Amino acid sequence: MSNPLAPEWLQFPSNINALDERVWPRHAKREATGELSIAGVSVGALAAEFGTPLYVIDEDDFRARATAAKSILGGAAEKISTSAKVYYASKAFLSTEIVSWIDELGLNIDVASGGELAAALAGGIDASRIGLHGNNKSLREIARAVSAGVGAIVIDSEIEIERIASAAAAQDVTQNVRLRVNTGVHANTHDFLATAREDQKFGIALADVAELVAKIRSHSHLNFLGFHQHVGSQIFAVEGFVESTKRLIALHAELSKEAEIPELNLGGGFGINYKPADKAPNLRYFADAITAVVAEQCAKHGIKIPALAFEPGRFIAGNAGITLYRVGTIKDVKVTDGVVPAIRKYVSVDGGMSDNARPALYEAEYHVTLASRSSSQKAELARVVGKHCESGDIVVRHDYLPADVQPNDLLALAATGAYCYSLSSNYNFLTKPAVVAVRDGQARLVIKAETEADLFTRDVRYQAQHASKETRN
Protein backbone atom coordinates (compact mmCIF):
# COMPACT_ATOMS: atom_id res chain seq x y z
CA MET A 1 0.00 0.00 0.00
CA SER A 2 1.43 3.38 -0.99
CA ASN A 3 2.35 5.98 1.60
CA PRO A 4 0.74 9.47 1.52
CA LEU A 5 4.24 10.95 1.85
CA ALA A 6 5.24 9.39 -1.46
CA PRO A 7 5.31 11.71 -4.50
CA GLU A 8 2.90 10.98 -7.34
CA TRP A 9 5.62 9.71 -9.65
CA LEU A 10 6.83 7.04 -7.21
CA GLN A 11 5.05 3.77 -7.95
CA PHE A 12 4.51 1.21 -5.22
CA PRO A 13 6.70 -1.76 -6.22
CA SER A 14 4.97 -4.97 -7.19
CA ASN A 15 8.24 -6.78 -6.48
CA ILE A 16 10.64 -5.13 -4.04
CA ASN A 17 13.49 -7.36 -5.24
CA ALA A 18 13.12 -6.64 -8.97
CA LEU A 19 15.89 -4.91 -10.95
CA ASP A 20 14.71 -2.57 -13.71
CA GLU A 21 17.11 -3.17 -16.61
CA ARG A 22 16.66 0.44 -17.79
CA VAL A 23 18.23 1.70 -14.55
CA TRP A 24 20.81 -0.86 -13.44
CA PRO A 25 24.01 -1.90 -15.24
CA ARG A 26 23.46 -4.49 -17.94
CA HIS A 27 25.28 -7.18 -16.00
CA ALA A 28 23.51 -6.62 -12.67
CA LYS A 29 21.39 -9.49 -11.43
CA ARG A 30 20.15 -11.22 -8.32
CA GLU A 31 21.79 -14.54 -7.64
CA ALA A 32 19.82 -17.55 -6.39
CA THR A 33 20.74 -16.45 -2.87
CA GLY A 34 19.03 -13.10 -3.44
CA GLU A 35 22.32 -11.21 -3.35
CA LEU A 36 23.04 -8.65 -6.06
CA SER A 37 26.01 -9.25 -8.34
CA ILE A 38 27.61 -7.07 -10.99
CA ALA A 39 29.32 -8.80 -13.92
CA GLY A 40 29.55 -11.99 -11.87
CA VAL A 41 30.98 -10.41 -8.69
CA SER A 42 28.74 -10.36 -5.62
CA VAL A 43 28.28 -7.13 -3.70
CA GLY A 44 29.29 -8.95 -0.53
CA ALA A 45 32.63 -9.86 -2.05
CA LEU A 46 33.14 -6.33 -3.31
CA ALA A 47 32.35 -4.79 0.07
CA ALA A 48 34.59 -7.27 1.88
CA GLU A 49 37.58 -6.55 -0.36
CA PHE A 50 37.24 -2.82 -1.00
CA GLY A 51 35.02 -1.51 1.80
CA THR A 52 32.01 0.78 1.63
CA PRO A 53 30.95 3.20 0.35
CA LEU A 54 32.18 1.86 -2.97
CA TYR A 55 31.75 2.99 -6.56
CA VAL A 56 31.38 0.03 -8.92
CA ILE A 57 31.61 0.25 -12.72
CA ASP A 58 30.32 -2.47 -15.01
CA GLU A 59 33.21 -2.16 -17.46
CA ASP A 60 31.59 -3.97 -20.37
CA ASP A 61 28.45 -1.88 -19.94
CA PHE A 62 30.49 1.35 -19.97
CA ARG A 63 32.31 0.19 -23.08
CA ALA A 64 29.07 -0.86 -24.77
CA ARG A 65 27.45 2.51 -24.09
CA ALA A 66 30.49 4.36 -25.44
CA THR A 67 30.46 2.19 -28.54
CA ALA A 68 26.72 2.75 -28.95
CA ALA A 69 27.14 6.52 -28.67
CA LYS A 70 29.76 6.51 -31.39
CA SER A 71 27.73 4.20 -33.62
CA ILE A 72 24.35 5.90 -33.17
CA LEU A 73 25.56 9.49 -33.52
CA GLY A 74 27.98 8.61 -36.31
CA GLY A 75 25.32 6.59 -38.12
CA ALA A 76 22.79 9.40 -37.90
CA ALA A 77 25.36 11.79 -39.37
CA GLU A 78 26.11 9.40 -42.23
CA LYS A 79 22.42 9.34 -43.13
CA ILE A 80 22.64 13.04 -43.97
CA SER A 81 25.95 12.58 -45.81
CA THR A 82 28.30 13.94 -43.19
CA SER A 83 30.42 12.64 -40.30
CA ALA A 84 30.36 13.02 -36.53
CA LYS A 85 33.11 13.24 -33.94
CA VAL A 86 31.96 11.86 -30.59
CA TYR A 87 33.66 13.29 -27.50
CA TYR A 88 33.27 11.61 -24.12
CA ALA A 89 32.43 14.44 -21.71
CA SER A 90 34.96 13.49 -19.06
CA LYS A 91 33.51 15.63 -16.29
CA ALA A 92 30.96 12.82 -15.86
CA PHE A 93 33.71 10.55 -14.55
CA LEU A 94 37.41 10.68 -15.28
CA SER A 95 40.45 8.58 -14.48
CA THR A 96 43.39 7.47 -16.57
CA GLU A 97 41.77 4.02 -16.79
CA ILE A 98 38.62 5.55 -18.27
CA VAL A 99 40.75 7.54 -20.73
CA SER A 100 42.39 4.30 -21.88
CA TRP A 101 38.95 2.77 -22.58
CA ILE A 102 37.82 5.82 -24.53
CA ASP A 103 41.06 5.82 -26.50
CA GLU A 104 40.78 2.11 -27.29
CA LEU A 105 37.16 2.52 -28.45
CA GLY A 106 38.06 5.36 -30.81
CA LEU A 107 36.13 8.20 -29.19
CA ASN A 108 37.51 11.66 -28.55
CA ILE A 109 37.49 13.23 -25.10
CA ASP A 110 36.23 16.54 -23.77
CA VAL A 111 37.93 18.24 -20.78
CA ALA A 112 37.06 21.41 -18.91
CA SER A 113 40.09 22.23 -16.75
CA GLY A 114 43.84 21.92 -16.55
CA GLY A 115 43.47 18.94 -14.23
CA GLU A 116 41.15 17.11 -16.61
CA LEU A 117 43.55 17.89 -19.45
CA ALA A 118 46.42 16.46 -17.42
CA ALA A 119 44.40 13.30 -16.72
CA ALA A 120 43.48 12.87 -20.38
CA LEU A 121 47.10 13.21 -21.46
CA ALA A 122 48.27 10.90 -18.68
CA GLY A 123 45.72 8.35 -19.86
CA GLY A 124 47.53 8.14 -23.18
CA ILE A 125 45.02 9.57 -25.64
CA ASP A 126 46.50 11.64 -28.45
CA ALA A 127 46.11 15.37 -27.76
CA SER A 128 44.58 15.90 -31.19
CA ARG A 129 41.52 14.01 -29.94
CA ILE A 130 41.02 16.30 -26.94
CA GLY A 131 38.66 19.27 -26.80
CA LEU A 132 39.20 21.88 -24.07
CA HIS A 133 36.26 23.77 -22.57
CA GLY A 134 35.96 26.24 -19.70
CA ASN A 135 34.59 29.73 -19.14
CA ASN A 136 37.73 30.92 -17.34
CA LYS A 137 40.76 29.13 -18.74
CA SER A 138 43.96 30.36 -17.15
CA LEU A 139 46.91 31.49 -19.25
CA ARG A 140 48.77 28.43 -18.01
CA GLU A 141 45.95 26.10 -19.06
CA ILE A 142 45.78 27.68 -22.50
CA ALA A 143 49.54 27.51 -22.99
CA ARG A 144 49.62 23.87 -21.93
CA ALA A 145 46.76 22.98 -24.27
CA VAL A 146 48.43 24.71 -27.21
CA SER A 147 51.78 23.11 -26.39
CA ALA A 148 50.21 19.66 -26.12
CA GLY A 149 48.47 20.11 -29.47
CA VAL A 150 44.86 19.67 -28.36
CA GLY A 151 42.47 19.25 -31.26
CA ALA A 152 40.25 22.18 -30.34
CA ILE A 153 39.91 24.88 -27.73
CA VAL A 154 36.39 26.20 -27.19
CA ILE A 155 36.40 29.98 -26.86
CA ASP A 156 33.92 31.12 -24.22
CA SER A 157 34.56 34.88 -24.07
CA GLU A 158 36.13 37.64 -26.16
CA ILE A 159 39.25 37.93 -24.02
CA GLU A 160 40.15 34.31 -24.74
CA ILE A 161 40.62 35.05 -28.44
CA GLU A 162 43.71 37.16 -27.75
CA ARG A 163 44.97 34.80 -25.07
CA ILE A 164 44.83 31.72 -27.29
CA ALA A 165 46.20 33.60 -30.30
CA SER A 166 49.10 34.88 -28.21
CA ALA A 167 49.91 31.40 -26.88
CA ALA A 168 49.77 29.92 -30.38
CA ALA A 169 51.94 32.69 -31.83
CA ALA A 170 54.51 32.26 -29.07
CA GLN A 171 54.81 28.59 -30.03
CA ASP A 172 54.49 29.32 -33.76
CA VAL A 173 51.58 26.90 -34.26
CA THR A 174 48.06 27.21 -35.59
CA GLN A 175 45.47 26.35 -32.95
CA ASN A 176 42.01 25.04 -33.87
CA VAL A 177 39.23 26.83 -32.00
CA ARG A 178 35.46 26.72 -31.68
CA LEU A 179 33.22 29.49 -30.42
CA ARG A 180 30.61 28.61 -27.81
CA VAL A 181 27.33 30.31 -28.65
CA ASN A 182 24.56 30.98 -26.16
CA THR A 183 21.49 30.51 -28.34
CA GLY A 184 19.09 31.53 -25.56
CA VAL A 185 17.25 28.23 -25.64
CA HIS A 186 16.26 26.85 -22.25
CA ALA A 187 16.25 23.06 -22.35
CA ASN A 188 13.88 21.09 -20.16
CA THR A 189 16.17 20.56 -17.19
CA HIS A 190 17.02 21.85 -13.69
CA ASP A 191 17.85 25.56 -13.64
CA PHE A 192 21.42 24.91 -12.48
CA LEU A 193 21.95 22.47 -15.35
CA ALA A 194 20.57 24.70 -18.12
CA THR A 195 23.48 26.23 -20.01
CA ALA A 196 21.99 28.09 -22.97
CA ARG A 197 19.89 30.85 -21.45
CA GLU A 198 20.95 34.47 -21.82
CA ASP A 199 21.50 35.18 -18.12
CA GLN A 200 24.29 32.74 -17.26
CA LYS A 201 28.03 32.39 -17.48
CA PHE A 202 28.54 30.26 -20.60
CA GLY A 203 28.91 31.31 -24.20
CA ILE A 204 28.60 34.29 -26.50
CA ALA A 205 25.29 36.03 -27.18
CA LEU A 206 23.98 35.60 -30.72
CA ALA A 207 24.21 39.34 -31.39
CA ASP A 208 27.96 39.36 -30.61
CA VAL A 209 29.01 36.30 -32.58
CA ALA A 210 29.76 37.89 -35.97
CA GLU A 211 32.15 40.41 -34.45
CA LEU A 212 34.03 37.74 -32.50
CA VAL A 213 34.29 35.41 -35.47
CA ALA A 214 35.86 38.29 -37.43
CA LYS A 215 38.41 38.71 -34.62
CA ILE A 216 39.21 35.00 -34.62
CA ARG A 217 39.69 35.03 -38.38
CA SER A 218 41.99 38.04 -38.13
CA HIS A 219 44.59 35.94 -36.30
CA SER A 220 46.87 33.87 -38.50
CA HIS A 221 47.60 31.50 -35.62
CA LEU A 222 43.94 30.58 -35.09
CA ASN A 223 41.87 28.24 -37.25
CA PHE A 224 38.10 28.65 -36.80
CA LEU A 225 36.46 25.22 -36.84
CA GLY A 226 32.93 26.36 -36.09
CA PHE A 227 30.35 26.91 -33.40
CA HIS A 228 29.57 25.00 -30.24
CA GLN A 229 26.35 24.78 -28.26
CA HIS A 230 25.29 23.03 -25.07
CA VAL A 231 21.69 23.55 -24.02
CA GLY A 232 21.76 21.71 -20.69
CA SER A 233 22.06 18.33 -19.00
CA GLN A 234 19.78 15.39 -18.22
CA ILE A 235 17.42 16.37 -21.05
CA PHE A 236 14.47 14.20 -22.07
CA ALA A 237 12.83 16.46 -24.68
CA VAL A 238 14.38 17.05 -28.11
CA GLU A 239 12.64 20.34 -28.81
CA GLY A 240 15.33 22.43 -27.10
CA PHE A 241 18.05 20.81 -29.23
CA VAL A 242 16.01 21.39 -32.39
CA GLU A 243 15.33 25.07 -31.76
CA SER A 244 18.88 25.83 -30.64
CA THR A 245 20.29 24.01 -33.68
CA LYS A 246 18.07 26.02 -36.01
CA ARG A 247 19.43 29.27 -34.58
CA LEU A 248 22.99 28.03 -34.77
CA ILE A 249 22.74 26.91 -38.39
CA ALA A 250 21.27 30.25 -39.42
CA LEU A 251 24.36 31.86 -37.91
CA HIS A 252 26.61 29.24 -39.49
CA ALA A 253 25.08 29.93 -42.91
CA GLU A 254 25.47 33.69 -42.63
CA LEU A 255 29.11 33.59 -41.57
CA SER A 256 29.98 30.85 -44.07
CA LYS A 257 29.56 33.47 -46.79
CA GLU A 258 32.89 34.99 -45.77
CA ALA A 259 34.80 31.70 -45.37
CA GLU A 260 34.02 28.02 -45.01
CA ILE A 261 33.11 26.78 -41.54
CA PRO A 262 33.85 23.05 -41.51
CA GLU A 263 32.27 21.85 -38.25
CA LEU A 264 29.29 22.25 -35.93
CA ASN A 265 29.48 20.96 -32.35
CA LEU A 266 25.98 20.33 -30.98
CA GLY A 267 27.02 19.37 -27.45
CA GLY A 268 25.46 16.72 -25.24
CA GLY A 269 23.15 16.55 -22.25
CA PHE A 270 21.17 13.45 -23.27
CA GLY A 271 19.20 12.20 -20.28
CA ILE A 272 19.26 8.77 -18.65
CA ASN A 273 16.94 6.80 -16.37
CA TYR A 274 17.86 7.29 -12.73
CA LYS A 275 14.75 5.58 -11.39
CA PRO A 276 12.06 3.23 -12.74
CA ALA A 277 9.60 6.10 -13.15
CA ASP A 278 11.92 7.88 -15.62
CA LYS A 279 11.28 7.60 -19.34
CA ALA A 280 14.48 8.79 -20.98
CA PRO A 281 14.37 8.55 -24.78
CA ASN A 282 16.79 6.29 -26.59
CA LEU A 283 19.86 8.11 -27.89
CA ARG A 284 18.76 7.26 -31.43
CA TYR A 285 15.69 9.44 -30.91
CA PHE A 286 17.90 12.45 -30.20
CA ALA A 287 20.40 11.60 -32.94
CA ASP A 288 17.79 11.21 -35.67
CA ALA A 289 15.85 14.33 -34.69
CA ILE A 290 18.93 16.54 -34.40
CA THR A 291 20.55 15.39 -37.63
CA ALA A 292 17.22 15.71 -39.45
CA VAL A 293 16.93 19.36 -38.47
CA VAL A 294 20.58 19.91 -39.45
CA ALA A 295 19.88 18.57 -42.95
CA GLU A 296 16.63 20.50 -43.24
CA GLN A 297 18.13 23.81 -42.15
CA CYS A 298 21.26 23.46 -44.28
CA ALA A 299 19.03 22.83 -47.31
CA LYS A 300 16.89 25.81 -46.36
CA HIS A 301 19.92 28.10 -46.21
CA GLY A 302 21.58 26.52 -49.24
CA ILE A 303 24.78 25.47 -47.50
CA LYS A 304 26.86 22.32 -47.31
CA ILE A 305 26.17 20.16 -44.27
CA PRO A 306 29.14 20.57 -41.92
CA ALA A 307 30.88 17.80 -40.03
CA LEU A 308 29.17 17.38 -36.67
CA ALA A 309 30.40 16.78 -33.13
CA PHE A 310 28.62 15.59 -29.99
CA GLU A 311 29.63 15.33 -26.32
CA PRO A 312 27.80 12.57 -24.41
CA GLY A 313 29.06 11.88 -20.90
CA ARG A 314 26.26 10.84 -18.57
CA PHE A 315 24.78 8.61 -21.30
CA ILE A 316 28.00 6.58 -21.31
CA ALA A 317 28.94 6.55 -17.64
CA GLY A 318 25.71 7.00 -15.69
CA ASN A 319 23.89 3.67 -15.72
CA ALA A 320 27.13 1.68 -15.94
CA GLY A 321 27.94 2.61 -12.33
CA ILE A 322 26.42 1.96 -8.91
CA THR A 323 27.36 2.83 -5.34
CA LEU A 324 27.34 0.34 -2.48
CA TYR A 325 26.60 1.47 1.08
CA ARG A 326 26.33 -0.31 4.41
CA VAL A 327 23.33 0.44 6.60
CA GLY A 328 24.05 1.94 10.01
CA THR A 329 21.04 3.18 11.95
CA ILE A 330 17.32 3.01 11.15
CA LYS A 331 14.46 5.00 12.59
CA ASP A 332 10.77 5.31 11.78
CA VAL A 333 9.70 8.94 11.89
CA LYS A 334 6.04 9.86 12.26
CA VAL A 335 5.27 12.82 10.01
CA THR A 336 2.23 14.80 11.17
CA ASP A 337 2.36 17.94 9.03
CA GLY A 338 0.37 16.36 6.20
CA VAL A 339 -3.35 15.77 5.84
CA VAL A 340 -2.86 12.18 7.00
CA PRO A 341 -0.13 11.32 9.54
CA ALA A 342 2.32 8.84 8.07
CA ILE A 343 5.57 7.03 8.78
CA ARG A 344 8.78 7.56 6.84
CA LYS A 345 11.62 5.12 7.45
CA TYR A 346 15.00 6.87 7.73
CA VAL A 347 17.86 4.57 6.75
CA SER A 348 21.33 5.97 7.49
CA VAL A 349 24.33 4.74 5.50
CA ASP A 350 28.09 5.12 5.78
CA GLY A 351 28.42 7.74 3.03
CA GLY A 352 26.31 10.67 1.98
CA MET A 353 26.65 14.01 0.28
CA SER A 354 30.43 13.67 0.18
CA ASP A 355 30.15 10.81 -2.33
CA ASN A 356 26.91 11.98 -4.02
CA ALA A 357 26.29 15.71 -3.96
CA ARG A 358 23.61 15.68 -6.66
CA PRO A 359 20.55 15.32 -4.38
CA ALA A 360 21.71 18.33 -2.35
CA LEU A 361 22.73 20.37 -5.41
CA TYR A 362 19.88 19.57 -7.81
CA GLU A 363 17.25 17.75 -5.73
CA ALA A 364 18.16 14.73 -7.85
CA GLU A 365 16.18 11.56 -7.21
CA TYR A 366 17.85 8.15 -7.08
CA HIS A 367 16.71 4.53 -6.89
CA VAL A 368 17.91 2.12 -4.21
CA THR A 369 17.62 -1.60 -3.58
CA LEU A 370 18.51 -3.98 -0.77
CA ALA A 371 21.59 -5.61 -2.28
CA SER A 372 23.01 -8.14 0.20
CA ARG A 373 19.87 -10.27 0.16
CA SER A 374 16.33 -10.39 -1.11
CA SER A 375 13.32 -9.91 1.14
CA SER A 376 9.77 -11.23 1.33
CA GLN A 377 8.65 -8.42 3.63
CA LYS A 378 6.34 -5.61 2.59
CA ALA A 379 7.71 -2.46 0.99
CA GLU A 380 7.88 0.66 3.13
CA LEU A 381 8.58 4.25 2.12
CA ALA A 382 12.17 5.04 3.00
CA ARG A 383 14.58 7.95 2.89
CA VAL A 384 18.24 6.98 2.64
CA VAL A 385 20.42 9.56 4.37
CA GLY A 386 24.12 10.03 4.92
CA LYS A 387 26.21 10.50 8.03
CA HIS A 388 27.10 14.16 7.53
CA CYS A 389 26.19 16.91 9.96
CA GLU A 390 23.61 18.35 7.55
CA SER A 391 19.84 17.92 7.43
CA GLY A 392 20.11 18.14 3.65
CA ASP A 393 22.42 15.11 3.54
CA ILE A 394 19.96 12.95 1.62
CA VAL A 395 21.09 10.17 -0.70
CA VAL A 396 17.66 8.89 -1.80
CA ARG A 397 14.78 11.22 -1.10
CA HIS A 398 11.89 8.94 -2.05
CA ASP A 399 11.89 5.17 -2.59
CA TYR A 400 10.67 1.91 -1.10
CA LEU A 401 12.76 -0.61 0.82
CA PRO A 402 11.71 -3.85 2.54
CA ALA A 403 10.31 -3.44 6.02
CA ASP A 404 13.02 -5.70 7.41
CA VAL A 405 16.00 -3.63 6.23
CA GLN A 406 18.48 -3.73 9.10
CA PRO A 407 21.93 -2.57 10.22
CA ASN A 408 24.84 -4.05 8.22
CA ASP A 409 22.67 -4.70 5.17
CA LEU A 410 24.21 -3.56 1.91
CA LEU A 411 22.25 -1.13 -0.23
CA ALA A 412 22.96 -0.44 -3.90
CA LEU A 413 22.23 2.91 -5.51
CA ALA A 414 21.62 2.84 -9.25
CA ALA A 415 22.98 5.16 -11.95
CA THR A 416 25.81 6.73 -9.99
CA GLY A 417 28.48 6.34 -12.67
CA ALA A 418 28.27 9.99 -13.70
CA TYR A 419 28.99 13.04 -11.55
CA CYS A 420 29.15 11.22 -8.22
CA TYR A 421 32.87 10.58 -7.93
CA SER A 422 33.50 13.77 -9.93
CA LEU A 423 31.64 15.86 -7.33
CA SER A 424 32.90 13.96 -4.29
CA SER A 425 34.51 15.79 -1.39
CA ASN A 426 36.02 15.33 2.06
CA TYR A 427 33.25 17.20 3.86
CA ASN A 428 33.28 16.38 7.58
CA PHE A 429 36.68 14.77 6.87
CA LEU A 430 35.13 11.72 5.28
CA THR A 431 37.46 9.82 3.00
CA LYS A 432 36.61 9.33 -0.65
CA PRO A 433 35.55 5.80 -1.63
CA ALA A 434 37.41 3.50 -3.97
CA VAL A 435 36.33 2.96 -7.57
CA VAL A 436 36.42 -0.58 -8.93
CA ALA A 437 35.73 -1.98 -12.39
CA VAL A 438 34.08 -5.39 -12.65
CA ARG A 439 34.30 -7.62 -15.71
CA ASP A 440 33.92 -11.36 -16.35
CA GLY A 441 33.72 -12.24 -12.68
CA GLN A 442 36.76 -10.19 -11.70
CA ALA A 443 37.08 -6.87 -9.88
CA ARG A 444 40.05 -4.52 -10.02
CA LEU A 445 40.84 -1.16 -8.52
CA VAL A 446 40.53 1.90 -10.73
CA ILE A 447 41.00 4.45 -7.94
CA LYS A 448 42.14 3.53 -4.42
CA ALA A 449 40.03 4.45 -1.42
CA GLU A 450 41.41 7.35 0.59
CA THR A 451 42.64 6.72 4.10
CA GLU A 452 42.53 9.08 7.04
CA ALA A 453 46.28 9.49 6.61
CA ASP A 454 45.61 10.75 3.08
CA LEU A 455 43.51 13.56 4.54
CA PHE A 456 46.64 15.00 6.16
CA THR A 457 49.04 14.83 3.23
CA ARG A 458 48.61 18.56 2.55
CA ASP A 459 48.24 19.65 6.18
CA VAL A 460 51.46 21.60 6.75
CA ARG A 461 51.50 21.47 10.57
CA TYR A 462 50.74 17.75 10.63
CA GLN A 463 53.46 16.98 8.08
CA ALA A 464 55.99 19.14 9.91
CA GLN A 465 55.28 17.40 13.22
CA HIS A 466 55.63 13.94 11.69
CA ALA A 467 58.80 14.93 9.87
CA SER A 468 60.21 16.14 13.21
CA LYS A 469 59.30 12.84 14.93
CA GLU A 470 60.95 10.83 12.17
CA THR A 471 64.10 12.97 12.46
CA ARG A 472 64.26 12.39 16.24
CA ASN A 473 63.80 8.65 15.73
KEBA-361035 format. One record per residue (C-alpha): y negated, z negated, x. Coordinates in steps of 0.1 Angstrom, whole numbers, plus 5000, padded with zeros to 4 digits. Layout:
// residues N
YZX/...
***
This chain:
// residues 473
500050005000/496650105014/494049845023/490549855007/489149825042/490650155052/488350455053/489050735029/490350975056/493050725068/496250795051/498850525045/501850625067/505050725050/506850655082/505150405106/507450525135/506650905131/504951095159/502651375147/503251665171/499651785167/498351465182/500951345208/501951525240/504551795235/507251605253/506651275235/509551145214/511250835202/514550765218/517550645198/516450295207/513150345190/511250335223/508750615230/509250835260/507151105276/508851395293/512051195296/510450875310/510450565287/507150375283/508950055293/509950205326/506350335331/504849995324/507349815346/506550045376/502850105372/501549825350/499249845320/496849975309/498150305322/497050665317/500050895314/499751275316/502551505303/502251755332/504052045316/501951995285/498752005305/499852315323/500952485291/497552415275/495652545305/497852855305/497352895267/493552875271/493553145298/495853365277/494153325244/490553355256/491453635280/493453815253/490653795228/488253945254/490654225261/490754315224/487054405226/487454585259/486154325283/487454035304/487053655304/486853395331/488153065320/486752755337/488452415333/485652175324/486551915350/484451635335/487251595310/489551455337/489351535374/491451455405/492551665434/496051685418/494451835386/492552075408/495752195424/497252265390/494252455378/494252655411/497952735408/497552845372/494653085381/491852925361/488352855375/486852515375/483552385362/481852085379/478651895371/477851685401/478151665438/481151425435/482951665412/482151945435/483551745464/486751675444/487152045435/486852155471/489151875483/491651995457/491952325475/490452565450/488452845465/484652785461/484153125446/486052995415/483752695410/480752685387/478152415392/476252265363/473851975360/470351915346/469151735377/470951875408/469651725440/468551925469/471651805488/473951915460/472352255458/472552305495/476152195496/477052435468/475352725484/476952645518/480352615502/479952955485/480352845449/480753135425/477853035402/475152775399/473852725364/470052695364/468952425339/465152415346/462452625361/462152405392/465752475402/464952845406/462852785437/465252515450/468352735448/466453035462/465152825491/468652695499/470153045498/467353185519/467752915545/471453005548/470753385545/473153435516/472853565481/473653305455/475053395420/473253205392/473353175355/470553045332/471452785306/469752875273/469052625246/469552835215/468552565191/471852565172/473152225163/476952235163/478952025139/479451725162/478251375170/474451365179/475151255214/477551545219/475351815206/473852005235/471952305220/469252155199/465552185209/464851815215/467351735243/467651755280/469752065285/468752425289/465752655286/464052725253/464453075240/460753145242/460653065280/463753265290/462153605298/459653445321/462353255340/464653555343/461753745359/461353465384/465053465392/465053845397/462053815420/464153635446/466153855469/468553565476/469453515439/471853735419/471353685381/474853685365/473653615329/473153345303/475053025296/475252835263/477052515253/476452405217/478352075218/481751905221/484651825198/483652115174/485852215145/483552475128/483052815144/479752885126/477652715153/479252925180/478653245160/474953185153/474253065189/476053375203/474053605181/470753465194/472053485230/473153845227/469853945213/468153795244/470853955266/470154295251/466354265255/466454165291/469254415300/466554685296/465054585329/468354545348/472054505340/473254155331/476954155339/478253825323/477853595293/479053235295/479753105260/480652745270/483352525255/483552225232/486552335212/487852035192/491251865193/493251645169/492751275179/494451145148/496851275121/493951325096/492151565119/492451935113/491252105145/491552485144/493752665168/491952795199/492753145188/490653095157/487553025179/488453295204/488853575178/485753475158/483553445189/484653765206/484353945172/480653855169/480153945206/481454305199/479554325166/476254215181/476554435213/477254735190/474254645169/471954625199/473554925216/474554755248/477754735269/479854435262/479454195291/482254005309/482653675292/483253315304/484453005286/484752635296/487452445278/488152095291/489251865263/491452135248/493452135280/493551765289/493051575257/496351575239/498351595271/497451235279/498050895264/497250535274/499750255273/498549895266/500349565263/499649345233/498149005240/496848805210/497048885173/495048745145/494748825108/491148815097/490148775060/487249005053/485248885022/482149105024/483649385004/484249424967/487849304971/488749054999/491249195023/493049125056/492449325088/494949255116/493149235150/495449325179/494049255213/495349455243/494949425281/492349705284/489349805263/486049975266/486349985304/489250235301/488050405269/484350405263/484350675236/484750445206/481750235217/479650545227/480450785199/482250575172/485350785182/488450725162/491850715178/495550695167/497950425179/501650365176/504050085185/505650235216/508149985230/510349985199/510450115163/509949895133/511249875098/508449645087/505649745063/502549905077/499349695079/495749795086/495049705122/492149715146/493049745182/490449565204/490049515241/489549205262/485849255271/483149005262/481749245236/482149265198/481949635201/484949655224/487149845200/489850075211/491150185177/488850115148/491150205119/494850265119/498150115107/500649925128/503849755117/503449405103/505749265130/503649385160/503749095185/502648985219/504149185248/504749485227/503649815242/501150025223/500450395230/497150555222/497250925216/494851205230/493351005258/493751275285/490051375283/487051155290/488850825292/489450795329/486250995335/484150735316/486050435329/484250145345/484749795360/482849615333/483649245333/485249315367/488349475351/490249705375/490750075366/494250165356/496550405374/497050765363/500650895364/502051245357/505451275341/507651575343/511451645339/512251275337/510251175368/506950995371/504551005400/501250855408/498151075405/495650795410/496550445421/495550145400/492649945414/493349595426/490949305425/490549345463/489349695456/486449555435/485049385466/485249685490/481449745486/480449385482/478449325515/478548945515/482248945507/483049195535/480949015560/482648685553/486148835556/485149015588/483948685602/487248515593/489248785609/487048755641/487648385643/491448435638/
***
